[in-house]
Each structure stands twice: as C-alpha cells, then as structure tokens.
Amino acid sequence: MEAAAAARGAADLYPVDILEDDPEGHREAALAYYASLRAGVRPSAEVFSLPTGEQVKLEASSVCFCTVHRDEPQQKILVLVNPQDTKTVVAVYIKESWWTTEDVLRTSDPAREGLMKVQSFGERIVLFILNVVIFGRLERNLDDDAMFFLPHSVKEQAKILWRDGAAVGFYTTKMKGSLCGSGTGACYLLPVFDTVFVRRRCRRQGLGMAMLRDFCEAFRDEEALGLSCPVSPAMYQVCRKFLLAWPEERGRLWEVEPPGAWGQRGNIWLKVQLQRSSLPDWSKRKNTTDWQGTCRRLRWRNNNLLRLRTSGLGVNERACGLCAAGWDPV
C-alpha cells in the first residue's frame, strides 16, 4: 500500500493544523507504530513515495526517533530517513500518517501569516524541522560546524515566519532574567536575539530585517538589546541594512556573550563601521598589544560605546554534533 496516500487523508489539512497539544500521546502512538515495524506485523509492501518519485520501504531500519527539545529527552518524533543518506530526514510520522518534511512546514490556516509566536506542540515540531532538518542538514554549509543549532529548549521563546501557507523562517530570543544554561546560575542581563534562519528561496527579500525589527519592537522599553555571539557575516549585513534604515537603534544593539555584562558587549553599529573601514587586519598580527591599544582608543573616540569583552558564561549552543542535535539510534 502507498503510505503517502494515507498522509493525504485529511484534504488540505496539515499536521500543524490538526495535531493536538498532547506530546505524550503522540510519542506513545509513534512507539506503537515502531514496535509494529520491528515485529514485522505491518504490510510487507508498505512504502512511502518521495516527491522525487523514489519509494522508500517502511521498515525498522529506515526510521529513527529524534528528540524535539534538548532539555526534554522523552519528547520524540519518529522520522523516516533517506536510504542513501541516513542523516537526512524525508518524512515525519504524525497522526498515524507519514508526512514529507515540506508538508510538515505547511498550513491551511490563512491566519498563520507573518511572524507568530510558537505556542502549540505542532508549532514546536515545525520549529524543530526548520532548525535541525532544513537548516541543520539541507540548507547550510556542512563544513561550517560553528553555525549548527542544537534543538531548542521546550520553553524557548520563538517566532515562526509564515508566508503563503508555509513556514519559511524563525528566530528565537533569550529573555532578560532567564538562565544562561543548565550548568550555571547566571541569568541574561538583557533580551538577546539568539538564533535566526530564513530558507534559501526566501532570502534577499528583507525577511531577516523584518525579524530583527520585530525583536526590537517587542522590547521597546529596553535600553540595550543583544545578538548572540558569534554574529555571522551574513547577519552583519542584515544588521548594517537595518541600522541604516533605523539609525535610532544603533545605540541599542550589541553583540553579546552570556550573561551580557558590559564587558561582554560589542556595539553592532561600531563593528559594522570597523569592518567597512580601511583599517588593517589587526587580528592576524602577533603583537596583540597593538591591537588592544587601538581598540581602546577607538572605544574612547566612540564615546566608550564598545567595551572590552571577556569570555562569557554558559555553552555555545551552536557548536555540536549530530548526536547532540537529537538523533537517537533505535
């Protein structure tokens, strides 16, 4: 039987529209289905058809469980992997059907448009697919280990960007006063724009700027706002365009290491200006005293906006391997 046909059972409805807020019930259903695969009681001809036309046989060796939240290991989803690349997810088991990853990202609800706060379990799955599957495996430079995001926390403050019936991006926020990590008692001293992603086909359309603008508007009463260190070159370009359009934000945005004390902040606008200046590449010089002295003079000249940054607390959440990203052998 064609498992793909079962996924079309609810015409024009997608998982995020029909999935109840019952993570435990979803996990139990997935475990029962997996047990039936292992026991060999499923129809032997059961396959899943990929959009490419390729058919994947549904058997225990072709599925695995993924942890949706890094701090809730019991909350898992069952996924189907590509036989030629077992680290790439092609479908997710939801509501007794298999759905392609693209269908998991779709919605039939016209009210889902623009940036919307993640609240439901279904939206958490969408966030996971965007973060770990789409960005983590399909739309990033696999040689760039520094920009690989872990699964988010179960209480992560996040917004998904919905556009024309599909989730095309997200950003997450570290709230002021929230813990920097499970291994420290330090708390963030300012709101921080932590992780952000826009799908390739939707880039260069101002969506990154829109998310940064939304973040700034959400914390209008805060004197300082952070962006998690390290800020990528592409994100610096977004910041540059944003701060040219909204110069009033130049004094509020800082690249920060947790918890975001003054010694752990660097003014984004000043860094953008320094990057575009004709100053030599001091970072490659062996004599760091010259570099530090130059930085101090620049900081003084710029009204002391940019402080010396010391090493931060907590763990860099972007440096991790596939195991840490929530892939569990079964």
N, C-alpha and C positions, 0 to 999 in steps of 0.2 A: 504494500500500500504506500501511497505517497504521503509522507508526513507533512510535506509542505502544504498539501491541500487542507489538512486539519487546521493549520495556522490561519487559514482564510475563513474559518468557521463563522467568525463574527465580522460580517462585511463592514468595511470602512471603520472598524474599531481597532485600536492598537493597545498594547499592554499598559501603557501609562494611563489610558482612559478607563480600563476595566479592572486593573489589579487592586484588590483590597489592601488596606493597611494591616496586613497580617503576615509579617516576616516569618514567624514560626510555622504557620500553616503552609506557607509557600515552601519552606525548607523541608517540611515533612512530605509534601507531595513530590518534591524533587528526589528525596531519598527513596521513596517508594518506587518511583519510576526507575531510578538507577538500580535498585535491587532487582526489579523485574528484568532489566537488561542483563545483569550478571547471572541471574538464574536461567536465562535463556527461554523465558516464557513469552517474550514478545514475538510478533510475526517475523519470520526469518527474512522476508523480503522488504522490511520496513527501511525506507531510505529518506533522505532529505535532499531536495533539489536546490542547489545554489543558484543565484541569479545568472551565473555564467553558463548554466545548463549542466554543470557537473553534479553528479549524485554521490552523496556520502552515506554509506551504510550506517545505520544507527545500531551501535553495539558498544559494550562497556569500554572497549579500548579507544573509542573515538570521543569520549566525553570526559569531563573533569569538573570538579567544583572550584569556584572562585569565591574568595572572601570579599564581601562587598565593602566592609568597613574594617580598617586596620585595628580598631580597638574593640570590635565585636566579632571575634573569630567564628562564632556559631552562626552568624548570618551569612549564608552562602547562596549562590545561584549555580545551577547546573548549565554548563555550556558545551557546545559541540565545537570541536577544533578541526582545522584544516588538515587532512591526512598528509599533505605534503609539507606542512609547517605546523607542528603541533603546539606552537606558542601563539598561533593566531586564531582567535575566536570567530566563528562564522554564524553561530546561532545561539539563542538562549531559550531554555525550557521554562515557559510561563503559562499558567492556566491550562495545563495538560496539552500544550501545543509547542512546537518549535517555531521560533520567530527569527528571521535574519536580524543581524545587528542593526541594519538600516531601518527595519520595521520597528525595532525597539525604540529607536530615536524619533519615530513619527507620532503624530497626534491627529485625532479627528475633531478635536475641540477648538473651535475658532477663537475662543477666549484665551487660548495659550498663544500669545504673540508678544514679542519683545522680551525684556528681562523679567523673569518671575522667580520668586524665592522658592527654593527646594523645600518641600514640606512632606509629601507623601512617600511611601515606600517605593512606589513606581517611579517617582522622580529621582529617588536615590539610585535606582538601577540605571536610569538614563545618565545620571552624573557619572556613575562607575564606568559605563560603556564609553562615554566620551573621553574620560580621563585615562583609563587603563587600556582599553581595547583600541579605540580610534587613535588617540594621541600616542599611547604607550607602544603600540605595535605598527600602526598603519601610516600615520602622518607625522612622524618625527624622524630626525636623523638618528639612526640606531647607533651611530658612533658617539653620539653626544649623551653620555651617561649622566652628566650633571643636570640635565633637564628632564629627568624621568620621574614623574609624580607617583607617590605612594597612593593607595586607596585612601580616600578621605575618612575622617572621623565620623562616627554616627551622628554627632551633634555639630558637624561642620556647617558654618554659615555660608550658604552658597546660593547663587542665582544662575539659572539656565537661560540662555538666549534662544528663544523660539522664533523661527522665521519661516513663513509659508508652510506651516504644518510639520516642521521638523526642528529638532534641537541641533543648533549649529555651533554652540559655544557655551562657555561658562566662566564664572570667576568665583573665587572663594575669599572669605575675609576672616582674619583673626581679630576677635573682638577685644577691645580695651578691657583689661582685668581678667581675661581668660588665661589659663595656664599655658606656658610656652611649650610644655611637653610633659609626658608622664614621669620623667626622671628628674624633674626639678620643681621647686615651689615658686619659681619666678613667674610673674604674670606680665602680659604685654602692657606697656605703658601708653600705647596709642593704638587706634584701629589700623590694621595692616591689610593691604591688598596683597593676597598671598599667592594664589595660583590663578592662571588665566589661560584660556585656549579658545581659538577660533578655527573652524575647519578650513582646510586649504581652499576649497572652492568659494569660500565667503570672505577671504582675506582681501586687503586693499580696498575695502568698502567702508572704512570708518567705524567698524564694529568694535575694535579694540578701544578706540577713543570713546565710543558710547559707553562701554563698560566702565572705563576709568572715570568718566563724567558721572555716571550713576553712583559709583562708590563715593566720589567727593560730595555729591548732593546728599547722600544718605547720612553723612557726618558733617553737616554744615556748621554745627556749633563747635567742632573740634579745631583747635589752633594748629595742630600738626597731624598729618596722616602719613602712614608708611607704605612702602613697597618692599616686599621680602627680597633680601639679598640672596643670591646674585640676580641682578636685573639683566636680562638677555639683551644683546644688541638690537634685536627687533623691537623689544619693548621700549628701549631707549628712544627709538624712532617714533613710536607711538606717543611717548611722553613729550618728546620735542614738539610734535604737531599739536598735542593737546595744550601744552603750556604756551605755545604761540597763539592759539585760539582763545585761551582763557588765562591771560597773564596774571590775574588776581590769585591764581592757585600756585604761583611759583614759590612763594614762601611757605607753603603748607606741605608740599610733597617731599618726602625723604626716603632714600634707600636705607633700610634698617636691618640690623641683626637683632634677634630677640635678646632681651625684652624691649629694646628700643630706647635705652637711655641716651642722653645727649652724646656721649662718647661712642655710640654705636649707630650714629646717623650721618648720612651724607646728603646734602641738598641736591635733589634731582636736576633742577634747572642749572645750577652751577656745574654739575658734572657734564651735562649736555654741552654747555658752553666750552668747557675744558676739552671735551672730545673733538669739538669742531674748530678749536684754535690751532695755531701752528706750533704749539709747544712741542719740544722733543719728547720721545717715548721714554720718560724717566723710569718707567717700571722695569726696563731692560738693563738699567745701569747697575753696576755692582755697588757703587757708593750710595747706599740708601740714605745717608745723612743729607746729601744734597737734595734728594727728592723730598725728604721730610721737611727740610728747611723751606723749600719752595712752596710746599703745601701750606705751611704755617703762614707764610707771607701772603699767599693767595687768600687764605681764610680771613686774615686780618683785613685785607683790602676789600673783601666782600662782606664787611660788617659782621665777620665772625659767624657767618651762616653755616659753614661747614666745619664740623668738629672732627678731631682725630677719632677714628673708630677702632675700638678694641675688639677682641674676639668675643663672640656672642655666646649666650647660653642655649641649651637645647640641641636638637639634632637637625641637620639639614634634611628636610623631608623629601628633597628631590633626588638625593643620591641613594639608589637602591638597585637591587637585582630583581629578577622575575619572581623569585620565591617570596621576597618581601612585598611584592606587588599583589599578592593574594592568590597565587596559583597553587592549588593543592593537588598532589598526586592522589589517585583513588585506586 
